[in-house]
């Protein structure tokens, strides 16, 4: 599903409005309580009710201060839902951030932005998802299947990689994005050689792409370029050498990995926290997005969200 930005948000006293360039704008009257924040549609606001009202109600018990409404809206307009999660859900930001905030982000993000979320729930369990190239970089036998998973962030299904290959790769065939973002929830389940989960962007094919991956055995996040099948780690802005950023990546838990890419600049976010930025000009053209693992990693993915900014 893609959602285009259709106006500009503004705050008028206790109203949150989407300026549509019409006399009758889409506005919500904001009424806070100890249990939730009610948004009462006014004028054309009713047309937006399917996006905003469920999101605010889902956040019900987390907000008890009226003043927290508008900082979140301001945060969302920056286009990074996981970075806003600590504001919305201070007790457990990563678990609910994308599920609730991504629909709002799709409406709020700047430019002529598009966003889509894939949760694999419409495919039968045990099958390969349609519209994907399920392959690898290198050699081996990858196995990408849709599986039922009771812990899935959006039940019932996840996309699971349980085969063995140099780098199992799943590429979303119908995507072509030059500047935008890609984000996914993942759980590292098993793997003795490796236990990794990665995001791909600007992919030409299974041998040429950018990838950022989190590793539960190494407890780090690293960004690479892969050219003609050869993977090379990229230096972090402000630091030469080294190997990504060390951060805990506990197995058996759901995490959120994201990369925003514009021109030669890539910004990596993990579990709602900005980790590092990278500059690289090797792959400048638009390409496909996808998912990635390594070696014998058994990894589950859910709620893959991606979008283009122009």
Buried (B, 14 or more C-beta within 10 A) or exposed (E): EEBEBEBBBEEEEEBBBBBBEEEEBBBBBBEBEEEBBBBBBBBBBEEBBEBBBEBBBBBBEBBEEEEBBEEBBBBBBBBBBBBBBBBBBEEEBBBBBBBBBBBBBBBBBEEEBBBBBBBBBEBEBEEBBEEBBBBBBBEBEBBBBBBBBEEBBBEBBBBBBBBBBBBBBBBBEEBBBBBBBBBBBBBBBEBEEBBBBBBBBBBBBBBBBBBBBBBBBBEBBBBBBBBEBEBEBBBBEEEEEEEBBEBEBEBEBBBBBBBBBEEEEBBBBBBBBBBBBBEBEEBEEBBBBBBBBBBBBBBBBBBBBBBBBE
